[in-house]
């Protein structure tokens, strides 16, 4: 377990947030579309757990939840995708969070039925992963959906200390992630 916490994140965490903020200035980056391939699976989780509220942790620009949502599913991955994603799912309440995007950089003050976290944890420094996953679970009332990439991203940092490095800074295999997340999950067996 790391010595770092939400209240005392690693120095690397703070540096990375600045670097991701710079990348967010590019309109084509971090749209929040990594949730799209999982829309049907998430829909099943919502129905099975009778979820009425969602917290998307690391939502990027949150485009799938906005009026210009159609630009995120040009291949027709989601059947009858005719409204913003949370409305398509039948969700009553949505909260979006991304610490590197000013429109969504505030954490909620309550729990949500379902917490989503897609293509986020691989962007978090290894020393901050435990408290980050703990935070995800703490915000969930019924379920958590996590998807983590185990491959290099197509993006690299443009400026600063990490210039030229891949934005997926915590690359581990499936078994490593499963063990790390299970270690946190044992304290949240109600989920």
C-alpha positions in Angstrom: 0.0 0.0 0.0 1.2 3.5 -0.8 1.9 6.2 1.7 0.0 8.6 -0.5 -3.7 9.5 -0.1 -6.3 11.8 -1.6 -5.4 14.5 0.9 -1.7 13.9 0.3 -1.2 12.7 -3.3 2.2 12.0 -4.7 4.2 14.8 -6.3 3.9 12.9 -9.6 0.1 13.1 -9.3 0.2 16.8 -9.2 2.6 17.1 -12.1 0.5 14.7 -14.2 -2.7 16.7 -13.6 -0.9 19.7 -15.1 0.3 17.7 -18.1 -3.2 16.3 -18.7 -4.7 19.8 -18.4 -2.5 20.8 -21.3 -3.7 18.0 -23.4 -7.3 18.9 -22.7 -6.7 22.1 -24.5 -6.8 20.1 -27.7 -10.4 19.7 -28.6 -9.8 16.3 -30.1 -8.3 14.8 -26.9 -10.0 13.2 -24.0 -13.6 13.4 -25.2 -14.8 10.8 -22.8 -15.6 8.3 -25.5 -13.9 5.3 -24.0 -17.3 4.5 -22.3 -19.0 3.9 -25.7 -17.8 0.3 -26.3 -19.2 -0.7 -22.9 -22.5 1.1 -23.2 -24.5 -2.2 -23.5 -22.7 -3.9 -20.7 -23.2 -0.8 -18.5 -26.9 -0.8 -19.5 -27.2 -4.4 -18.2 -25.5 -3.4 -14.9 -27.9 -0.4 -14.5 -30.9 -2.6 -15.0 -29.6 -5.5 -12.8 -28.8 -3.1 -9.9 -31.8 -0.8 -10.5 -29.4 2.2 -10.8 -30.9 5.7 -11.0 -27.7 7.7 -10.6 -24.2 7.6 -12.2 -20.9 9.2 -11.4 -18.4 9.0 -14.3 -15.0 9.3 -12.7 -12.5 10.5 -15.3 -15.1 11.5 -17.9 -12.8 13.7 -19.9 -14.9 16.3 -21.8 -18.0 14.1 -21.2 -19.1 14.3 -24.8 -21.3 11.2 -24.8 -23.5 12.9 -22.2 -23.9 16.2 -24.0 -26.1 17.4 -26.9 -23.3 16.7 -29.4 -23.3 13.0 -28.3 -23.8 11.6 -31.8 -20.2 12.5 -32.9 -18.9 9.7 -30.5 -20.6 6.7 -32.0 -20.3 7.0 -35.8 -20.0 3.2 -36.2 -23.4 2.6 -34.6 -22.0 0.7 -31.6 -25.0 1.6 -29.5 -28.4 0.5 -31.0 -30.9 3.3 -31.3 -28.5 5.9 -29.8 -30.8 8.9 -30.2 -30.1 10.9 -27.0 -27.2 11.6 -24.6 -25.9 8.4 -23.1 -27.2 8.8 -19.6 -30.7 9.5 -21.0 -30.4 6.5 -23.3 -29.6 4.4 -20.2 -32.6 5.9 -18.4 -30.5 7.5 -15.6 -32.1 10.2 -13.5 -29.0 11.8 -12.1 -25.5 12.1 -13.6 -22.3 13.6 -12.1 -19.1 14.0 -14.2 -15.6 14.4 -12.9 -12.2 14.8 -14.5 -9.5 16.6 -12.4 -7.7 17.8 -15.6 -10.8 19.4 -17.2 -12.1 22.6 -15.6 -15.7 22.0 -16.5 -15.7 18.8 -14.5 -12.9 19.2 -11.9 -15.0 19.1 -8.7 -15.7 15.9 -6.9 -19.3 15.1 -5.8 -20.4 15.4 -2.2 -22.5 12.2 -2.1 -22.7 8.6 -3.4 -24.1 7.4 -6.7 -25.7 4.1 -7.5 -23.0 3.3 -10.1 -19.5 4.7 -10.6 -18.0 4.4 -14.0 -14.2 4.6 -14.6 -13.1 3.8 -18.2 -9.6 4.4 -19.6 -8.6 6.3 -16.5 -6.5 4.3 -14.0 -3.7 3.7 -16.5 -3.3 7.5 -16.5 -2.7 7.6 -12.7 0.7 7.2 -11.1 1.3 3.8 -9.6 1.8 5.3 -6.1 -1.7 6.9 -6.3 -3.6 4.0 -7.6 -4.7 2.5 -4.3 -6.3 5.6 -3.0 -7.8 6.4 -6.4 -9.6 3.0 -6.5 -10.6 3.4 -2.9 -12.1 6.7 -3.8 -14.1 5.1 -6.7 -15.5 2.6 -4.3 -16.3 5.2 -1.7 -18.5 7.1 -4.1 -20.5 4.0 -5.1 -23.7 2.8 -3.5 -24.4 -0.3 -5.6 -21.8 -1.0 -8.2 -18.5 0.1 -9.8 -17.5 -0.5 -13.5 -13.8 -0.2 -14.2 -12.0 -0.7 -17.5 -8.3 -0.3 -17.7 -6.1 -0.3 -20.8 -3.0 -2.5 -20.7 -1.5 -1.1 -23.9 0.3 2.1 -24.8 -2.0 5.0 -25.8 -1.8 6.8 -29.2 -1.1 10.1 -27.3 2.1 11.4 -25.7 2.7 14.4 -23.4 3.5 17.6 -25.4 5.2 19.7 -22.7 6.7 19.6 -19.3 8.5 17.0 -17.4 6.9 14.1 -19.2 7.2 15.5 -22.7 7.3 12.7 -25.3 6.3 10.0 -22.8 3.1 8.0 -23.4 0.1 9.2 -21.5 -0.6 5.6 -20.2 1.9 5.8 -17.4 0.7 2.8 -15.4 0.9 -0.2 -17.7 0.5 -3.5 -16.0 -0.9 -6.8 -17.1 -4.5 -8.0 -16.5 -3.4 -10.1 -13.4 -1.7 -7.2 -11.8 -4.8 -5.0 -12.1 -7.1 -7.7 -10.9 -5.0 -8.2 -7.8 -4.7 -4.5 -7.1 -8.4 -3.8 -7.5 -9.4 -6.9 -5.6 -7.2 -5.7 -2.7 -9.2 -2.5 -2.5 -12.6 -4.2 -3.2 -12.3 -6.5 -0.2 -13.3 -3.4 1.9 -16.4 -2.8 -0.2 -18.1 -6.2 -0.4 -21.5 -4.6 -0.7 -20.7 -3.5 -4.3 
